[in-house]
Amino acid sequence: MPTERQPWASSDDPDGATPLEDEEREGLKPTWIATRSDLNNAEAANIAQALRARRWSRLSTTELLDDLCLRQLHLAMFGDVWRWAGTYRLSEKNIGVDPRHIAVKVRDLVSDAALWIQGTHMSVDEAGARFHRHLVAIHPFVNGNGRHARAATDLVLASVSVTPFTWGGEALLGDARDVRASYIAALRAADAGDYAPLLTFVRS
């Protein structure tokens, strides 16, 4: 069963004590959350609890690669913290597709990913990396997209009896900012069609 991995979510984050702006608090459920550190801790607890649930490990690949299931996973991971958890965003972001196209893009992705996972023209690792990259690029939700995409990818890998990715976990003793920078750089390379850095990162 995959567990939540946040190699770049450090308790030593210098921004952790920064109070959240009013717009950053919009949609928050817990009234006690006041700082970035509070928010990180609340989200981490919600995610850990969600991914311990046995329901996810019991789902087949076909059941996981479903747009409704992906929304339910996001709701489980963030529903204790955000009122909008599990619902596709309705506003434009500086990354991601037009919100009017999210539902179609996600349905197309899960259909493609089923063929990638079950096919023979690429490794399961590459299929998982491609699924992850495309889901992050769509950016379906207001927030939590990277963590959700990592969890969804790990669940899909586990459903075909493949060890979940480590997501830079071997670098935990290093600088968390360096790990995040490597992850972002690998995603950008994949955006340009080069999946080699991402395939290296997800197993590092």
Secondary structure as UniProt FT lines:
FT   TURN            7..8
FT   TURN            11..12
FT   TURN            14..17
FT   HELIX           22..25
FT   TURN            26..27
FT   TURN            31..32
FT   HELIX           36..52
FT   TURN            54..58
FT   HELIX           61..64
FT   HELIX           67..78
FT   TURN            79..81
FT   TURN            83..86
FT   HELIX           99..101
FT   HELIX           102..118
FT   HELIX           124..138
FT   HELIX           145..159
FT   TURN            160..161
FT   TURN            167..168
FT   HELIX           169..171
FT   TURN            172..173
FT   HELIX           176..191
FT   TURN            192..193
FT   HELIX           196..202
//
